[in-house]
Amino acid sequence: MPISGEKLQDRARDTALARPTDGLAVDFVVEADRAELGEIVQRVRDGRLRTNIGDVASLDDAIGALHPTTRRSGKTVIRVRP
């Protein structure tokens, strides 16, 4: 469901108020759309889109996985279900 113009204005105002005076703040919101997510899944299945997963860890091992002692390529995925 798209965000209304009024809600976007509220978020923009809130972000402006929260922005540090001597720094940069970046804020974005992504709302899932069933059709778009289905398209992404199909592209992965067709080989037109590749993931860059470097490690998959259980929720119990999340702290260690997110703070590795060696450099790893790819994103870390935390699996919340066994």
C-alpha positions as CSV (number, residue, x, y, z in Angstrom):
1,M,0.0,0.0,0.0
2,P,1.6,3.3,-1.0
3,I,2.3,6.0,1.6
4,S,0.0,9.0,1.4
5,G,1.4,12.4,0.5
6,E,0.6,13.6,4.0
7,K,2.6,10.8,5.6
8,L,5.5,11.5,3.4
9,Q,5.5,15.2,4.4
10,D,5.3,14.1,8.1
11,R,8.3,11.8,7.6
12,A,10.2,14.5,5.8
13,R,9.6,17.0,8.5
14,D,10.5,14.5,11.2
15,T,13.7,13.6,9.4
16,A,14.6,17.3,9.0
17,L,14.2,17.8,12.7
18,A,16.3,14.8,13.5
19,R,19.1,15.7,11.1
20,P,22.4,16.7,12.8
21,T,23.5,20.2,12.1
22,D,27.1,19.2,11.2
23,G,26.4,15.8,9.6
24,L,24.4,13.9,7.0
25,A,21.3,11.8,7.7
26,V,19.9,9.4,5.2
27,D,16.4,8.0,5.6
28,F,14.4,5.8,3.3
29,V,11.5,3.4,3.7
30,V,10.8,0.4,1.5
31,E,7.3,-1.1,1.6
32,A,7.0,-4.6,0.3
33,D,4.8,-5.1,-2.7
34,R,3.7,-8.7,-3.4
35,A,3.9,-8.4,-7.2
36,E,7.4,-6.9,-7.1
37,L,8.6,-9.5,-4.6
38,G,7.3,-12.2,-6.9
39,E,9.2,-10.6,-9.8
40,I,12.4,-10.7,-7.7
41,V,11.9,-14.4,-6.9
42,Q,11.3,-15.2,-10.5
43,R,14.5,-13.3,-11.6
44,V,16.5,-15.3,-9.0
45,R,15.0,-18.6,-10.3
46,D,15.7,-17.6,-13.9
47,G,19.3,-16.7,-13.1
48,R,18.7,-13.1,-14.2
49,L,19.4,-11.9,-10.6
50,R,22.1,-13.3,-8.3
51,T,22.4,-13.0,-4.6
52,N,25.6,-12.1,-2.8
53,I,25.3,-14.2,0.4
54,G,28.5,-14.7,2.2
55,D,27.3,-16.4,5.4
56,V,24.2,-17.8,6.9
57,A,24.0,-18.0,10.6
58,S,21.4,-19.0,13.2
59,L,19.8,-16.5,15.4
60,D,21.9,-17.9,18.3
61,D,25.1,-17.2,16.4
62,A,24.0,-13.8,15.1
63,I,26.3,-11.7,17.2
64,G,29.4,-13.5,16.1
65,A,28.3,-13.6,12.5
66,L,27.7,-9.9,12.4
67,H,31.1,-9.2,14.1
68,P,33.5,-11.4,12.2
69,T,37.2,-11.5,13.0
70,T,38.1,-11.9,9.3
71,R,37.0,-10.1,6.2
72,R,34.2,-11.8,4.4
73,S,32.6,-11.1,1.0
74,G,28.8,-11.1,0.6
75,K,26.0,-10.3,3.0
76,T,25.3,-12.2,6.2
77,V,21.8,-13.7,6.5
78,I,20.5,-14.5,10.0
79,R,18.1,-17.5,9.9
80,V,15.4,-17.0,12.5
81,R,13.8,-20.4,12.0
82,P,15.6,-23.7,12.3
